[in-house]
Amino acid sequence: GQQLNQSPQSMFIQEGEDVSMNCTSSSIFNTWLWYKQDPGEGPVLLIALYKAGELTSNGRLTAQFGITRKDSFLNISASIPSDVGIYFCAGLSNTGNQFYFGTGTSLTVIP
Amino acid sequence: DTGVSQNPRHKITKRGQNVTFRCDPISEHNRLYWYRQTLGQGPEFLTYFQNEAQLEKSRLLSDRFSAERPKGSFSTLEIQRTEQGDSAMYLCASSPRGGSTEAFFGQGTRLTVV
């Protein structure tokens, strides 16, 4: 299957700081999704991206669809304790029949 | 609650037993996915339904695994002769018909095989 690599693997930041994470792939995707997952729960959809170069915001979250279509970025501004969790990127396959998930970025926010 | 619903939330079973999980997608979502997630990993694709048709299956879906979506609404995932390696979180997601390809996940079923 497709490998999506996320970096960094983990982050420890102070409350109020901004966060940046990215996701890269060896293949082109036409749709990128970003999810947040809390322990023991299913992933929650944060942002969907459909067009190369697209920049989309959802509150304090901003995501970008890379122009090469092989990467995507997620930024969180002014982090708060409830931002703690694991963030996953996902790319939609060419068939449209499955999403390939990244390896995840674990975020810890220190109050 | 109109989100994706999965039952049970937790299942503990003895090795060799059969288990069945249920997923109720968001109403009118015609696309349904099953994923498996082990600790520290991202979700891995198992299978995909469009309406009642199973259109794609992963090689992860061994012959002990079977999934159905008989009426194009809810879906079941059965694991026969469970093994300890089947212990994982099983996630279901649904996606609406049409151009949007956003996938919404349920809370998952945590399976522990002892």
Interface residues (C-beta under 8 A of the other chain):
Chain A: G1 L4 T31 L33 Y35 G40 E41 G42 P43 V44 L45 A48 Y50 F88 A90 L92 T95 G96 N97 Q98 F99 Y100 F101 G102 T103 G104
Chain B: V4 Q6 Y33 Y35 G40 Q41 G42 P43 E44 F45 Y48 L55 E56 S58 L91 A93 S100 T101 E102 A103 F104 F105 G106 Q107 G108 R110
